[in-house]
Amino acid sequence: MAAKKTVSTRIDEEWFSAIEQICRETGQDFADWLRDAIALKLGSESPQQARALVERVEALEKKLQGLAGLLTR
């Protein structure tokens, strides 16, 4: 496995809040979300990203099924 480096930066409060909200809604870790965003910008996808995407899609499918059940009552 390649060595990992730590990156530190400042972002606007608005961006920070938006990322926090996305992480709450998807259940994704803040650092994982940032790594995914960087990988997307660089045009690469790791196995962890693919797995996280599948998990998010599955979670959304469950939510949609629940909503569909409410609509058919």
C-alpha positions in Angstrom: 0.0 0.0 0.0 1.3 3.5 -0.9 2.3 5.8 1.9 -0.3 8.4 2.8 0.2 12.1 3.4 -1.8 14.5 5.5 -3.3 17.6 3.8 -4.6 20.6 5.6 -6.6 23.5 4.1 -9.2 26.1 5.0 -12.6 26.2 3.4 -15.6 28.5 3.6 -18.1 27.8 6.4 -20.7 27.4 3.7 -18.8 24.6 2.0 -18.0 23.0 5.4 -21.7 23.0 6.4 -22.7 21.6 3.0 -20.2 18.7 3.3 -21.4 18.0 6.9 -25.0 17.9 5.7 -24.1 15.5 2.8 -22.2 13.3 5.2 -25.1 13.2 7.7 -27.6 12.3 5.0 -25.4 9.6 3.4 -23.7 8.3 6.5 -20.3 8.8 4.9 -17.3 9.9 7.0 -16.2 13.5 6.4 -12.6 12.5 5.5 -13.8 9.8 3.2 -16.1 12.3 1.4 -13.1 14.7 0.9 -10.9 11.9 -0.5 -13.7 10.9 -2.9 -14.1 14.5 -4.0 -10.4 14.7 -4.7 -10.3 11.4 -6.5 -13.2 12.6 -8.7 -11.4 15.8 -9.6 -8.3 13.8 -10.4 -10.3 11.3 -12.5 -9.6 8.2 -10.5 -11.7 5.9 -8.4 -10.6 3.6 -5.6 -12.2 0.3 -4.5 -13.3 2.2 -1.3 -15.1 4.8 -3.4 -16.8 2.1 -5.5 -18.0 0.4 -2.3 -19.1 3.6 -0.8 -21.1 4.4 -3.9 -22.8 1.1 -3.9 -23.7 1.5 -0.2 -25.1 5.0 -0.8 -27.2 3.7 -3.7 -28.5 0.8 -1.6 -29.4 3.2 1.2 -31.3 5.4 -1.3 -33.1 2.4 -2.8 -34.3 1.4 0.7 -35.5 5.0 1.4 -37.4 5.0 -2.0 -39.0 1.7 -1.2 -40.2 3.1 2.1 -41.6 6.2 0.4 -43.3 4.0 -2.2 -44.9 2.0 0.5 -46.3 5.2 2.1 -47.7 6.3 -1.2 -49.5 3.1 -1.9 -51.4 3.1 1.4 
